[in-house]
Amino acid sequence: MTGPLSARVTAPAELGLPAGPSGVSWRRLTLDDLDTLVELCAALAASDHPEWTETREELHDELTHSWVDLERDSVLGEADGQVVAFGIQSLMPNAATIVRSIASGGVRPSHRGRGIGRVLLDWQRARARQQLATSDLELPGWFLLYVEERNESGMRLAERAGLPLVRWFTKMERDLAAPIPDLPVPEGLVFRPPTAADADRIRAARDDAFRDHWGSQPTTDEGWASAMGQPTVRFDLGMLALDGDEVAGFVLTDVYPDDFESQGYRGGYIPLVVVRRAWRRRGVAPALLAAVFRAHRAEGFEKVALDVDSENPSGALGLYTGMGFVPESRSVAFVEEF
């Protein structure tokens, strides 16, 4: 790799709407499509990940982030009197080691196998090249596509397009009826639930601890505020480890009541388990998780879930298995690197 991305990436000078297949018309997404998008994403979820779906608030944030220009970065496909596909291509800010253009979207299950996904993927890859070619950074550039392993047509589409499959992520669940180990708080630390007032120092700890994690880049003010402001965030079901005023580690919890029926249990989801380097190998993560399990159980919850990078360098998969989590499903990451 030599030179900036702008000199290394060949991108189309102009990129209109996708063309084809027969019977499908394309246009740009607008905020007026939000409720339609919620319905379409629910249809995708029912097929590809029935235990969860995006909330209206999450989708609204995705459409309104400052780094998404709906006039250039989005498309919506209509056929047979309904919306059947959408795609958003996001050039992520705060590139420190990688410039990432991340694809999101999908094709309604009833309309798969008609060539819509291929046309959409071709458009997203072309838009990603345009985005990456605007960067003068001398860093790797990624077109990044996540696919649920249960989405067989999506897996075939990415493979036939020649996209390298580079990473596996495992969804894991922990039954709270099983015994919860009584683990001591490591010496010198204080545990307490975090609050919204801790958000800034939690973010700093996250960025520090995740420097060696695959694909991770520093968070932005906007992105972090969006994540912490979601109505699903339950600070009272998380746990913070403090060494004086310093954050040694933390566990955060989200709760999605609308998913309880589809996932088959009442419970929370852990989006982040963080221990900073200076406090690793001291039992901080297991003790934090045990405390979070007890908080969930006291809430009357039956299970708690999380996702883990199967090749996490800090040994997270072994940690979670040892704490009673069992694998339930997998997603994968395809990356075209420039």
Helices and strands as residue ranges (DSSP letters): H 5-8, E 25-27, G 31-33, H 34-48, H 56-64, H 70-73, E 74-79, E 82-91, E 99-107, G 109-111, H 116-132, E 141-148, H 152-160, E 165-175, E 190-192, G 196-198, H 199-209, G 210-212, H 221-228, G 235-237, E 239-243, E 246-255, G 257-259, H 260-263, E 267-275, G 277-279, H 284-298, E 303-309, H 316-322, E 325-337
